[in-house]
Amino acid sequence: MASRGCPARMTASRDLLRIENLSVGFPLYGGHIQAVQDVSLRILPGRVTSLVGQSGSGKSVIGRTVMGLQSRTADVCGAILFDDPQAPPGAPVDLATLPVDGRRIRAIRGNRIGMIFQEPMSSFSPVHTIGNQIDEALRIHSVLTPRERAERVEQMLSDVGFRNPAGVMRMYPFELSGGMRQRAMVAMALICDPALLIADEPTTALDVTIQGKLLKLLRHLQEQRGMAILLITHDLGVVANLADEVVVMYRGRVVESGPVAPIFRSPGHPYLQALMQAVPHFDMPQNERLRPLVPVKVDSSRLGAPAAARHDGPLLQVEGLTKSFTPREGGGFLTAAKPVRVVEDVGFSIPRGQTLGLVGESGSGKTTVGKMIVRAITPDSGRILLDGEDVLAATGAKRMEMQRRVQMVFQDPVSSLSPHMTVGSILTEPLEVHEVGDRASRKQVARDLMRAVGLPERDLARYPHSFSGGQRQRIGIARALALGPELIVCDEATSALDVSVQAQVLNLLKDLQRDLGLTYLFISHNLAVVNYMSDQVAVMQQGRIVEIGPRDIVMQGPVHPYTRALLAAVPYPDLDRPLDFATLARGSRPQDWAPAFQGEGLVALDLGAGHRVLAQPGADRAELRA
């Protein structure tokens, strides 16, 4: 890291970490971009300091600079003073002056300062097991025996929420869901008991129950071990439940900072006020729109009129959907591995023009259900009816027609958009595959799609890597719209977006639904987002729908203990509504449920008004609601 023209440095204090007048810039096409400008902050031992701001504000740059992970071309000015409580008495070490590959920074990085990265898939090696990669830090920084290291790795994986930690140790990153990979990343960061943990969006890909458990775990570790945390996040609910100090960043600068209570109760800077208005919450009036920092102007008038109904019933009907997978490991020499059922007897319907929100923990089967509906996965049994027509029975031209009518928006726009194709080619490819129109008409459709998602037509010549995360997600939505679908499966479409960009995408989806008559299956772990988007809500747990009904009923009067646990785990951006860890713990353990919700022979009991809950057939409905 280079240094030039730096201001005079202040005298170090007894803070665990003190950042003074930090500026970080990068060369860009012969010019220079200033990512961080004159930032000063402190982190006290045993305290949580949160960096808050939208994507591009410089939060992650600060975290990587502290870890010494910036490129050699980075221009770093200022001081990063680390006062390790386990080091011999003396002056704090200035991390900004250490060579990025030197012995001293390597002894600190991953040992005394741990880091949870935002994107676990790119942070893990794809050719090494999870256990091997977590164990690596112990091999480097400890004198434990191989057996002791294995025991410690297994215990840490259990602490972050894995039910079978020994099995996870033998798995590769691609075998885990996004949320599970993030949990494994947390385990790797904590394995050496660091004095400072830098958590860069640690809960982005986690469902609400695991997120709640992780927040409880981080708070417990911070209190028991005196560990400090630098929490980098856009989730104001997480900040309200975990942080002691808040530092708000905008365009590389600190615009507001201080203790969490005055910051949340009386935000002073207009930027922070706007961030809070962009967050969906359960108390919003039904027709109120989110207010992003930068509204997106869309024009879907050229995409055509809503499709006419071909059937009197709902647009989508799912009946008895079941799916099993055979694990890669588990069988013997002469014995095949036993199939694992991931979806069991799932059924629901979605009226035309409405949204069904599908929620549940990672691994509950939500994405599998979505992939079966778009025929990316074939179910073992069950029926999928689209406007009364059997989707699974369709072949040849009929199947192609069904595929045009049902499209999917994926969780990760980075991996779902080809890096080798321009946006124009990405948007016209579905039209070419389905032989829709000629070259000129396809190009016109691409231009219309860009206007529909609020992007300029000139961006058709650009590649996906040159767009922000929110813009890439809008491109993914545009691609899903290319064939004029009636039903769109949105699989965690906003999970990795900051609150302002999330508000843009959610408003866009609502506008498109209104203008085009679209029907959504909206899969998400964010219950506040589901509450904002949905007309109905279905809750999945271990492959089964345990509760389903109108949004207001399920969200305001949940019956099943698992649904209650999910709602208790939602972190509100409100200091007066802390996480209910007791309800979360009870609802997460089936053995703690009332007898009416346990055992064999469970059925979907009708509670009236379209509200159904999975329980024993003879259960008293009044007692279920108690």
DRENTI-168025 format. One record per atom (N, C-alpha, C): x, y, z. Coordinates in steps of 0.1 Angstrom, whole numbers, plus 2048, in hexadecimal, padded with zeros to 3 digits. Example, Ala and Ser with C-alpha at 12.3 -4.5 7.8 and 13.67 -1.06 7.14 Angstrom:
2
8847C784E;87B7D384E;8847DF84E;8807EA847;8897F5847;88180084F;
# end
This chain:
626
8087F4800;800800800;80980C800;8068157F7;80E8217F6;80982C7FF;811836802;80D84180B;81284E805;80A859806;80E865800;807871807;80D87C80A;80788880F;7FE88581B;80187D825;7F987A830;7F988483A;7EE888841;7EE89184C;7F588B858;7F9894862;80089086E;7F6887876;7FC87D87C;7F4873883;7F3877892;7E7873898;7E48768A5;7EB86C8AF;7EC86F8BB;7F18668C5;7E785B8C8;7EC84F8C9;7E48438CB;7DE8438D8;7D283E8D9;7CB83C8E6;7CB82E8EA;7C382A8F4;7C381C8F9;7B88158F2;7B281A8E7;7A88138DF;7AE8068D9;7A67FC8D7;7AB7F08D1;7AF7F48C2;7A77FB8BB;7AA7FF8AE;7A680E8AC;7AF8168A7;7AD8248A4;7B1827896;7A782C88E;7AA830881;7AA83F880;7B584587B;7B785387B;7BA85886D;7B1861869;7B386885C;7B685F850;7AE854850;7B184A846;7AB84E838;7B384D82E;7AF84F820;7B4844818;7AC83E80F;7B0833806;7AB8377F8;7B58367EF;7B18397E1;7B782E7D8;7B282D7CC;7B68237C2;7B88297B4;7C28257AD;7C482A79F;7B9824797;7B382C78D;7A8827785;7AA82D777;7AE82576D;7AE82A75F;7B683775E;7C2837764;7CA843763;7C784E76D;7BC84C774;7B785677E;7B985178C;7B0856795;7B18527A3;7A38537A9;79F8487B0;7928497B7;7948487C6;78E8517CD;7908527DC;78484B7E2;78783E7E7;77C8367ED;77983A7FB;78483E803;782842811;78984F813;78385981A;78986681B;78986B829;79586C82F;79787283C;78D86C847;78D85F848;784858852;78C85685F;78585986A;78B856877;780850880;784845886;77A83E88F;782836899;77C8318A4;7828298AE;77A81D8B1;7808128B5;77A8068BA;77F8038C7;7768028D1;77A7FF8DF;77A7F08E1;7827EB8EB;7827DD8EE;7747D98F3;76F7CE8EE;7627C88F2;7567D08EE;7587D88E4;74D7E18DF;74A7DE8D0;73E7E18CB;73B7DF8BD;7397EC8B7;7417EF8AD;7407FB8A5;73B7F7897;7317FE892;72B7FB886;72D80587B;732801870;73380A864;72780885B;720813859;713812852;71481B846;70E81783B;70D81E82E;70A816823;70581C818;70281480C;70E80F805;70C8067FB;7178007F4;71F80B7ED;72C80A7EE;7358157E7;7398207F1;73481F7FD;73882A807;74582980D;74C81E80B;75A81C810;75B81381C;75080D820;75080582C;75A7F982B;7587F1821;7607E581F;76F7E981C;7717F4816;77F7F8814;7867FA821;77F80082B;786802838;7897F583E;77F7EC83E;7827DE844;78E7D783D;78E7D7830;7997D1829;7A77D882C;7A77E582D;7B37EC830;7B87E983E;7AF7E8848;7B37E4855;7BA7D6855;7B57CD84D;7BA7BF84B;7C77BE843;7CA7C983C;7D67C9833;7D37C1826;7C67C2822;7C27BA816;7C07C380A;7C47CF80A;7C37D87FE;7CE7D57F4;7CC7D87E8;7D67D57DE;7E27DE7E0;7ED7DA7DA;7F97E17DB;7F97EF7D5;7EF7F17CC;7EE7FE7C5;7E58087CD;7DF8037D8;7D780C7E1;7DF8177E7;7DA8237E7;7E182E7ED;7DA8317FB;7E282E805;7DC82E813;7E483981B;7DC842821;7E184C829;7DA84B837;7E184F841;7DB84F84F;7E0843857;7DB841863;7E083886C;7D582E870;7D9821872;7D0817877;7D7810883;7D481588F;7DB81189B;7D48068A2;7DB7FB8A3;7D67EF8A9;7DD7EC8B6;7D67EC8C1;7DC7EA8CF;7D77DC8D3;7DF7D28D0;7DB7C48D3;7DC7C18E2;7D27BD8E9;7D37BB8F8;7DC7AF8FB;7DF7A68F2;7E879B8F5;7F779E8F1;7F97AA8EB;8077AE8E7;80E7B38F3;81B7B38F4;8237B98FF;8207C88FF;8207CE90B;81D7DD90D;8267E5904;8217EF8FE;8287F88F5;81E7FF8EC;8248068E2;81C80E8D9;8148058D0;8088098CC;8008018C3;8078008B5;8047F68AE;80A7F48A1;8017FB897;80880288E;801809883;8007FF877;7F47FA875;7F27F086B;7F47F685D;7F180385B;7F380984E;801809849;80B808852;81980984E;81F7FB84C;8187F084F;81D7E384E;81C7DE83F;8277D783A;8267D182D;81B7C782C;8137C7821;8077BF821;80A7B0821;8167AC81E;81A79E81F;82479B829;8267A4832;8317A383C;82D799847;83779584F;83478B859;82B791864;82D79E868;8267A4873;8177A5870;8137A9864;8057AA860;7FE79C85F;80679385A;801785859;7FE77F867;806783871;80477E87E;7F8784885;7F378F880;7E8796885;7DB79287D;7DC792870;7D178F867;7CD780868;7C077E86B;7BB77186D;7BD76B87A;7C5772883;7C876D890;7C277789B;7C878389C;7C478D8A5;7B979589F;7B8796892;7AD79D88B;7A7793881;79B78F883;79478787A;78A78F871;786789866;77D79085D;773786857;76778A857;75C783850;75978B843;75B784838;75A78B82B;74B78B826;74879481D;73B796819;73678B80F;73F786807;73C77C7FD;74376F800;73E765808;74575A80C;749751800;7417507F5;7457477EB;75274A7E4;7557577E2;76175B7DD;76D75B7E7;76A75B7F4;77475B7FE;77974D802;7717437FF;775735801;77C72F7F5;7857267F7;78B71E7EC;7817147E8;77F7127DB;7757087D7;77A6FA7D7;7886F87D9;78E6EB7D8;7926E57E5;78F6EC7F0;7926E87FE;7856E7806;7846DD80F;7796DC817;7776E7821;76B6E9827;7696F3830;7716F183D;7726E5842;77A6E284D;7896E584B;78E6E283F;79C6E583C;79F6F483C;7966FC837;79870A836;797711843;78E70D84C;78D712859;79970E862;79D702860;7A96FD867;7B6704864;7B6709858;7C3710853;7C771B85C;7BE723861;7C272E86A;7C7728877;7C271D87C;7C8717888;7D5711886;7D770B87A;7E5706877;7EF711877;7EB71D872;7F5728871;7F772F87E;7ED731886;7EE739891;7ED73289F;7ED72589F;7EC71E8AC;7F57128AC;7F770C8B8;8007018BA;7F76F48BE;7EA6F58BB;7E16EA8BE;7E56DD8B5;7E16D28BA;7E36C58B3;7D86C48A8;7DA6BC89E;7D06BA894;7C26B689A;7C26AD8A4;7B66A98AB;7AF6B58B2;7B76BD8B9;7B26C98C0;7AC6D38B6;7B36D58AB;7AE6DE8A1;7A16D989B;7A06CC898;7936C7893;7886C989D;78A6C68A9;7806C88B3;77C6D78B4;7856E08B4;7826EE8B4;77A6F28A8;77E6EE89C;7776F1890;7686EC891;7666E0895;7596DA896;7516E28A0;7566E68AC;74F6EE8B6;74B6FB8B0;7547028A9;75170F8A4;74670E899;746704891;73B702887;72E70088E;72E6F9899;7226F78A1;71D7048A6;72670C8AB;7237198B1;71C7238A8;72072289B;71A72B891;70D72588A;70871A88F;6FB71588B;6FA709882;706702880;7056F5878;7006EA881;6F66E287B;6F16D7883;6FA6CB882;7026C9877;70B6BE875;7196C4872;71F6C987C;72C6D087A;7376C6874;7376BA879;7416B0874;73F6AD865;7326AD861;7306AB852;7346B784A;7316C3850;7346CF849;7436D1846;74B6CC850;75A6CC84F;75F6C5842;7576BB83E;75C6B3832;7566B8825;74E6C3826;7476C881A;74F6D3814;74C6D5807;7536E07FF;7496EC7FF;74E6F87FC;7467047FD;73A7037F3;73B6FD7E7;7306FD7DE;7256F47E3;7276EC7ED;71D6E37F2;7146EA7FC;7176F6800;7106FD80A;708708804;6FC70C80A;6F5717805;6FC724809;6F772F803;6FD73C806;6FE73F815;6F373D81C;6F373F82A;6FC736832;6FD72A82E;706720835;715724832;718729826;72672D823;72973982C;72074282E;72274E837;725749845;71E73F84A;72073A857;72E734858;73272D84E;73F72784E;74A73284E;74773D847;751748847;75274E855;74774F85C;74775586A;74F74C873;74E73F871;756735879;764737876;76873986A;77673A867;77C74786D;77475286D;77975E872;77B75E882;773756888;773755897;77C74A89D;781742894;788736899;7947398A2;79B7448A0;7A77478A8;7A47518B3;7977538B6;79375C8C1;79A76A8C0;7977718B5;79D77E8B2;7997898BD;7A27938BF;79F79E8C7;7957A88C0;7967A88B3;78D7B08AA;7887A889F;77B7A889D;7747A2892;76F7AC889;7737AC87C;76D7B5872;7637AD86B;7567B186C;74B7A9866;7457B185B;7497AE84E;7447B5842;7387AF83D;72C7B5840;71F7AF83D;71E7A1841;71F79E84E;71F790852;712789851;707790850;6FA78A850;6F378B843;6FA78F838;6F379282C;6EC786826;6F277B826;6EC76F820;6E676582A;6E376A836;6DE761840;6CF763842;6C8758844;6BA759848;6B875F856;6AC763859;6AB76B866;6AE764872;6AB756873;6AE74F87F;6BC74D881;6C4749877;6D2748878;6D875687A;6D3760874;6D876E876;6D7771885;6CB76E88B;6C8771899;6D276A8A2;6D475C89F;6DD7548A6;6EC75A8A5;6EF75E899;6FD763897;6FF77089F;6F577989E;6F67858A6;6F77838B5;6F07798BA;6F17758C8;6FF76F8CB;7047678C1;7117618C3;71C76C8C3;71B7758BA;7257808B9;7257888C6;71978C8CB;7187938D7;71D78B8E3;71A77E8E3;71F7768EE;72F7758EE;7357738E2;7437738E1;7497808E5;74378B8E0;7487988E3;74879B8F2;73E7968F9;73D799908;74678F910;74778290C;74E779913;75D77A911;76177D905;76F77D902;77578B901;76D796902;7727A3901;7757A78F3;76F7A08E9;7727A28DB;76B7AE8D6;7727B68CE;76C7C28C8;7687BE8BA;75E7C58B5;7597C28A7;7577CF89F;75C7CF893;75A7D9889;74F7D3880;7437D7881;7387D287A;7357DB86E;7377D5862;7347DC856;7277D7850;71D7DF84F;7107DA84B;7077E5845;6FD7E183D;6F37EB839;6E67E8840;6E67DD848;6D97D984F;6D87E185C;6D07EB85C;6CE7F3868;6C87EC874;6C17E1871;6BB7D987C;6C77D1883;6D07CC87C;6DC7C6882;6E47D088A;6E57DC885;6EC7E788D;6E57EA89A;6D87EB89A;6D07EF8A6;6D27E48B0;6D37D78AC;6D47CC8B6;6E27C88BA;6EC7CD8B4;6FA7C98B7;7037D48BA;7027DF8B4;70C7EA8B5;70B7F28C1;7177F68C6;7188008D1;71B80E8CB;72380F8C0;72681B8BA;72381A8AB;71F8258A5;71B825897;723830890;72982C884;73083587B;72983486E;723840869;71C84085D;725846852;72683F847;72F84383C;72784682F;72B850828;72585481B;730859812;731852807;73B8567FD;749857803;74D84E80B;75A84D810;75D85581C;75385D821;75586582D;74C861838;750865844;747863850;73E86F851;73186D851;728878851;72187985F;72186E867;71B86E874;72186287C;723864889;72885A891;72585C8A0;7258528A8;7228538B6;71B8478BB;7178478C8;71183B8CE;7048388C6;70082B8C7;6F58268BF;6E782D8C3;6E58308D0;6D88358D4;6D58428CE;6DD84D8CF;6DA85A8C9;6DA8598BA;6E28518B4;6E284F8A5;6D584A8A0;6CF8408A6;6C383A8A2;6B68428A6;6B78488B2;6AB84F8B6;6AA85D8B0;6B58638AD;6B48708A7;6BF87289D;6BE86B891;6C886C887;6C987B882;6D5880881;6D788E87D;6D989086E;6E1887868;6E588A85A;6DA885851;6D688D846;6CC88983D;6CE87B837;6DB877835;6DE86A82F;6D985F837;6DC85F844;6D885584D;6C985584E;6C286084F;6B486184F;6AE85A842;6B485C837;6AF85682B;6B184782B;6BD842830;6BF834832;6B482D83A;6B0833845;6A582D84D;69882D846;69583683D;689837836;68882C82B;694827827;69481D81C;69380F821;69280D82E;6917FF834;6827FB835;67E7F0830;6717EB832;66F7E6840;6637E9846;6607E5854;6527E1855;64F7D985F;6427D3861;6367DD864;63A7E9868;6307F386B;62C7FC860;6317F9854;62E802848;620800844;61980B840;60C80A83A;60D80182D;6027FB82A;6027F181F;6077F6812;60380280E;606808801;612812801;61981380D;62481C80D;630816806;63781F7FE;64381B7F7;64F81E7FF;6598167FC;667819802;66D8257FB;67582C802;67B8387FC;68A8367FB;68F8317F0;69E8307EE;6A483D7ED;6B283E7EF;6B984A7EE;6B88507E0;6B98477D6;6B884C7C8;6AD8447C2;6A184A7C0;6968437B9;69A83F7AB;6948347A7;69782F799;68B832790;68D839785;68283C77C;681830772;67582A772;67381E769;66882175F;66881A754;65E81C749;65C80E743;651807748;64E7FA743;6427FA738;63F806733;63380772A;6357FF71D;6417FD719;6447F670C;6457E770E;6437E171A;6457D371B;6387CB719;62D7D2716;6217CB713;6177CB71F;60B7C771B;6007C6725;6017B972D;5FB7B9739;5FB7AC741;5F47A1739;5FA79573B;5F4789735;5E678673A;5DE782730;5D077F734;5CF77173B;5C776F744;5C576374C;5BF758742;5C574C743;5C074173B;5B7738744;5B673B750;5B073275A;5AA73A765;59E73576A;59773D775;59F73C782;5A7732785;5AD730792;5BA738793;5C273579D;5CF73C79F;5D873A793;5E2743791;5EC741787;5F5735789;5F9734796;602728799;5FC7207A4;5FC7137A2;5F87097AD;6036FF7AE;6076FD7BA;6116F37BE;60B6E97C7;60B6DC7C4;6056D17CB;60E6C67CE;6106C37DB;6176B77DF;6266B67DA;62D6C27D9;63A6C27D3;6446BB7DD;64C6B27D8;6556AA7E0;6626A87D8;66E6AA7DF;67A6A87D8;6856A37E2;68D6997DE;6986937E6;6A46947DE;6B06957E5;6BD6957DF;6C568A7E6;6CE6847DE;6D767A7E4;6E56817E7;6E96817F3;6F66877F7;7026817EF;70C6897EE;7186847E7;71F67A7EF;71E67C7FD;725672806;71A66C80E;71E661815;71465B81E;71264C81C;714647810;71263980D;71F631810;71D624811;72861B813;72D615806;73660B807;73B6057FB;7305FF7F2;7275F87F8;71C5F17F1;70F5F87F4;70E6027FC;702609800;7016177FB;6F761A7F3;6F56277EE;6F16317F9;6F563E7F7;6F1648801;6E2649801;6DC64C80D;6CE64E80F;6C965B80A;6BF65C801;6BA6697FD;6B5672808;6B767F807;6B3688811;6A769080B;69C690812;69069880D;6926A6811;6926AF807;6946BD80A;6876C5808;67D6C0801;6706C67FF;6666BB801;65C6BD809;6526B380C;6446B880C;63C6B3802;62E6B6802;62A6C5803;6316CD7FA;62F6DB7FA;6246DF7F0;61B6E77F5;6106EC7ED;60C6FA7F0;6097027E6;60370F7E7;5FE7147DA;5F871F7DA;5F37257CD;5F57347CE;5F773B7C2;5F97497C1;5EF74F7B7;5E67577BC;5DD75E7B2;5E57677A8;5E076979D;5E6771793;5E877F798;5F4785796;5F779279A;5FA7947A9;5FB7897B0;5FF78A7BE;60D7847C1;6117867CD;61E7817D1;61D7787DD;62376C7DC;6257637E8;6337647ED;6357677F9;6427687FF;64575A806;650755802;655748807;66174A810;66074781D;66A74A827;66E73D82E;67A73E834;67F73283C;68E73383D;69472A845;6A272A847;6A972583A;6B6727839;6BE72182F;6BD712830;6BB70C824;6BA6FD824;6AC6F8827;6A2701828;6946FD82A;68D6F881E;6936FA812;68D6F6806;6877017FD;68870D801;6827187FA;6877197EB;6947197E9;69A71B7DC;69770E7D4;6977027DA;6936F67D2;6856F77CD;67C6FC7D5;66E6FE7D0;66E7077C4;6757127C5;67571C7BA;67B7167AD;68670E7AF;68C7087A3;6836FD79D;67B6F67A5;6726EC79F;6676F3797;6636FF79C;658706795;65D70B787;66A70F786;66F713779;675707771;6736FB777;6786EE770;6876ED76F;68E6F4778;69D6F2779;6A06E5780;6966E1788;6976D4790;68A6CD78E;68B6C078C;67F6B878A;67B6B2798;66E6B479C;66A6AF7A9;6686A07A8;6696997B4;66668B7B5;6576887B3;64F6917B8;64068F7B7;63A69D7B9;62D69E7B5;6266AA7B7;6226B07A9;61A6BB7AA;6156C279E;6186D079F;61B6D6793;61D6E5792;6146E9786;6096F178A;6006F6780;60170577D;603708771;60471676D;5F771A765;5EF72276A;5E2725764;5DA718760;5DB70F769;5D4702767;5DB6F875F;5E66FB759;5EE6F2751;5F96EB758;5FB6DF756;6066D775E;6136DB758;61C6E1760;6296E575B;6326D9759;6316D0762;63A6C4762;6376BB756;62B6BB751;6286B2746;62B6B8738;62E6C5738;6316CC72B;63D6C7725;63D6C5718;6496C1710;64A6C9703;6566C96FD;6576CF6F0;6546DE6F0;64C6E26E6;6486F06E5;6406F56F1;6386EC6F7;6306F0702;6396F370E;6436EC710;64D6EE71B;6546FC719;6586FF70C;65E70C709;65471770D;648715709;63E72070D;63D72271C;63C717723;63C717732;64871F738;65471C732;660722737;660731734;65A735729;658744727;64F74B731;646743736;63C74973F;64174974E;64B742751;65074175E;65F74475E;66474E765;672752765;677754773;684755775;68A756782;694761783;69476878F;69E771792;6A676B79D;6B476A79B;6BC7627A4;6C276B7AF;6C77647BA;6CC76B7C6;6D97737C3;6E276D7BB;6EF7737B8;6F07777AA;6EE7847A7;6EF789799;6FD788793;70778779C;715786797;716778790;71276D796;714760790;70975D786;6FE764786;6F376077C;6F476876F;6FD77276F;6FF77A763;70D77675D;70D773750;71A76F74A;72377B74A;73077974F;73978474E;73F787740;73C77E737;74177F729;73778571F;72C788724;72178D71C;71E79C720;71B7A4716;7167B1719;7077B071E;7037BB724;6F57BB729;6EB7B971E;6EE7BF712;6E67BE707;6E47AF703;6F07A8702;6EF79A6FF;6E8791709;6EA795716;6E378E721;6D478F720;6CF79B71C;6C179D71B;6BA79870E;6C2797704;6BD7916F7;6BE7826F6;6C777C6FE;6C976E6FD;6BC7666FF;6B476870A;6A776170B;69F7616FE;69E76D6F8;69676F6EC;69C7666E0;6A97666E0;6AF75D6D5;6AD74F6D8;6AE74A6E4;6AC73C6E7;69E7386E4;6947416E7;68673D6E4;6817426D6;68B7476CE;68874B6C1;67D7566C0;67E7606C8;67476B6C9;6797776C1;67277B6B7;6767866AF;6827856A7;6867906A0;693790699;69D7996A0;6A979B69A;6B37A26A1;6AF7B06A5;6A97B769C;6A57C569F;69B7C66AA;6917BD6AA;6877BD6B5;68C7B96C2;6967B06C2;69C7AC6CF;6A47B76D5;6AB7BF6CD;6B27CA6D2;6A97D56D8;69D7D66D1;6937DF6D6;68E7DB6E4;68B7CE6E5;6877C86F2;6917CB6FD;69E7C96F9;6A87CC703;6A87DA708;6A67E36FF;6A57F2702;6997F470B;68E7EE708;6827EF710;6847EA71E;68B7DE71F;68D7D872C;6967E1735;6A07E872F;6A87F1736;6A07FC73C;697802734;68F80D739;686808744;6817FB743;6787F674D;67E7F475A;68B7F275B;6927F0768;69A7FC76C;699807765;69F814769;6AE815765;6B280E75B;6C080F756;6C1816748;6CB81E746;6CC824739;6CF81B72D;6CA81D721;6CC814716;6DB813712;6E381D715;6F181D712;6F9812719;6F380D724;6FA80372C;6F87F5726;6F17F471B;6F07E7714;6FD7E270F;7077EB70D;7147E6708;71E7E3713;71A7E5720;7237E272B;7227D472F;72C7D0738;72C7C273D;7287C274C;7237B7751;71D7B775E;7277BC769;7347B9768;73D7BD773;73E7CC775;73A7D476B;73B7E376C;72F7E9773;7267E1778;71A7E677E;71A7E378D;7137EB795;7127E87A3;7097DC7A6;7087D87B2;7007CC7B5;6F17CE7B2;6EC7DA7B6;6DE7DD7B3;6DB7DE7A5;6E47E479D;6E27E478E;6E37D7788;6EC7CE78D;6EC7C0787;6DF7B978A;6D97BB796;6CD7B5799;6C27BA791;6C27C678D;6B87CC784;6B97C6776;6C67C3772;6C87BC765;6C27AE766;6C47A7771;6BE79A773;6AF79A772;6A97A4777;69B7A6776;6977A8768;69E7B1761;69B7B4753;69C7A774A;6A679F74D;6A7792745;69B789748;697789754;68B781758;67F786751;67E79374D;672799747;673797738;67E793732;680793724;67678C71C;671780721;66877871A;65977A71E;657785725;649788729;64377E732;64977B73D;644770746;63777574E;63076B753;62576E75B;62876C76A;63176376C;63675F77A;64576177B;64A768785;658769788;65B764796;66575B796;66A7567A3;67675E7A7;6757667B2;67F76E7B7;6867677C2;6927627C0;69A75A7CA;6A47637D1;6A07697DD;6A97717E4;6AE77D7DC;6A57837D5;6A978D7CB;6B079A7D1;6AE79C7DE;6B37A87E4;6BC7A57F0;6C17997F2;6C87957FE;6D579B800;6DC79F7F5;6EA7A47F6;6EA7B37F3;6DF7BA7F3;6DE7C87F0;6DD7D07FC;6E37DC7FC;6E27E5807;6D37EB807;6CF7F2812;6C17F5814;6BC7FE809;6C4808805;6BF8117FB;6BD80A7ED;6C78027E9;6C67FB7DC;6BA7F17DD;6B97EA7E9;6AE7E17EB;6A17E87E9;69F7F47EE;6937FB7ED;6907FE7DE;69B8017D6;6998037C8;6937F67C1;69A7EB7C4;6967DE7BE;6887DA7C2;6847DC7CE;6777D87D3;66C7E17CD;66F7EE7CC;6657F77C6;6647F37B7;66F7F07B1;66F7EC7A2;6667DF7A0;6687D57A9;6607C97A8;6517CC7AA;64E7D57B3;6407D87B5;63A7E07A9;6427E97A3;63D7F1798;63B7E778C;6447DE78A;6427D577E;6367CC781;6347C878D;6287BF790;61B7C778C;61B7D3790;60F7DC78E;60D7DE77F;6187E1778;6177E576A;6157D9760;61B7CD764;61B7C275B;6127B6760;60C7B876C;6047AD771;60C7A1775;6187A3779;62179777D;61C79178A;62078478B;61E77C797;62B77879C;62D7797A9;63B7767AF;63A76A7B9;6447627B8;6477597C4;6547607C9;6537667D5;65E76E7DA;6647667E6;6707617E3;6787597ED;6827627F4;681762801;68A76B808;68B767817;69776A81D;69876882C;695775833;69378082C;69078D833;68178F834;67C78D840;66E78D843;66879B841;6707A6843;66B7B3841;6697B6832;6727B182A;6707B281B;6647AA817;66379D81C;657795818;64A79C81C;64A7A2828;63E7A982C;63B7B5823;6457BB81E;6437C7815;63E7C2807;6427B7802;6407B27F5;6337A97F3;6307A27FD;6277967FC;6187997FF;6107917F8;6027907FC;5FF784805;606779802;60676D80B;61476A80F;61576281A;62275E81F;62274F823;62C74881E;62D73A821;63A738828;63A730833;64672E83C;64B72083A;65771D836;65C710834;66670D83F;666700843;66F6FB84D;6726ED84A;67F6E9848;6836DC845;67B6D583A;6786DD82F;6726D8823;6636D8823;65C6DC82E;64E6DD82E;6496EB831;63D6EE82C;6376FB82F;6306F983D;634700847;62F6FF854;624709857;62371484F;61971E851;617726844;60B729840;608730834;5FB738836;5FB744830;5EF74C831;5F175A82C;5E776282D;5E8770829;5F3777831;5FA78082B;605787831;60278C83F;5F8794840;5F479A84D;5F2790858;5EC785855;5E977B85F;5F6774864;5FE77085A;60A76985E;614772865;61577E860;61F787866;61B78D874;60E78F876;609795882;60478B88C;60077F888;5FA775891;5FF76788E;60C76588D;61275888A;60D74D894;60B741890;607736898;61272C89B;619728890;62471E892;630724899;63671C8A2;6417218AA;64D7258A1;64F71E896;65A72188D;65872F887;64B732883;64873F87D;64A74A887;646747894;64975189F;6587538A1;65F7498A0;66E74A8A1;674753896;66F75188A;67475987F;671768881;66576B885;662779888;66977E894;66C77689E;67477B8A9;68277E8A6;68777789B;695779897;69778588E;68C78C88A;68E798881;6947A3888;6A07A8884;6A67B488B;6A07C1886;6997C788F;6927D488C;69C7E088D;69C7E9884;6A47F5886;69E7FF891;69C7F989C;6958008A7;69B7FB8B4;6A08048BC;6A78018C9;69D7FC8D3;6907FF8D1;6867FB8DB;6807ED8D7;6847E78CC;67F7DA8C8;68B7D08C6;6927CC8D1;69D7C38CF;6997B58CB;6A37AE8C6;6A07A08C3;69B7988CF;69178F8CC;68C7878D6;6937798D5;69E7788DC;6A676C8DB;69F7608E1;6977628EC;6907578F2;6867508E9;67E7588E2;6747528D9;67C74C8CD;6877528C9;68F74D8BE;69473F8C1;69973D8CE;69F7318D2;6947268D3;6897298D8;67E71F8D9;67971B8CC;6767248C3;6717218B6;67A71A8AD;68771B8AF;6917158A7;6937068AA;68E7018B6;6906F38BA;6836EC8B9;6806E38B0;6746DC8AF;6706D48BC;67A6D08C4;6776C98D0;6706D28DB;6716E08D9;66B6E98E2;65D6ED8DE;6596E88D2;64C6EC8CD;6416E58D5;6356EB8D5;6296E48DB;6276D78D4;6216CD8DC;61F6BF8D6;6166C08C9;60E6CA8C8;6056CB8BC;60D6CD8AF;6196D28B0;6226D58A4;62C6CA8A2;62C6C08AA;6376B58A9;6316A88A5;63A69F8A1;63669189E;63268E890;62E68288D;62A67E880;61C68187D;618681870;60A68386C;60569186C;60F69B86C;60B6A986C;6036AC85F;5F96B5860;5F26BA855;5F06C9855;5ED6CF84A;5EB6DD849;5DC6E084E;5DB6E585B;5CF6E8861;5CA6F685C;5BD6F6857;5B7703853;5B270B85F;5B8717860;5B472086B;5AB72B867;5A772A85A;59E734855;5A573F84E;59E746844;5A375183D;5B074E835;5B1741830;5BC73D829;5C973A831;5C773A83E;5D3738847;5D372984B;5DF723848;5E171584C;5EE713853;5EE70985C;5FA706864;5FC6F7865;6086F3865;60C6E4866;60B6E0874;6026D7877;5FF6D2885;5F96C5885;5F76BF891;5F06B3892;5E16B488E;5DB6AA887;5CD6AC882;5C36AF88D;5C56AA899;5BB6AC8A4;5BE6B88AD;5C86C08A9;5CC6CC8B1;5C06D68B3;5BF6DB8BF;5B56E68C1;5BA6F38BC;5B26F98B3;5B77058AC;5B87118B5;5B07118C0;5B271C8C9;5BF71B8D1;5C370F8D4;5CF70C8DB;5DB70F8D3;5DA70D8C6;5E57108BD;5E871F8BC;5DE7278BD;5E07358BD;5E573B8CA;5E47338D5;5E87388E2;5F773B8E2;
# end
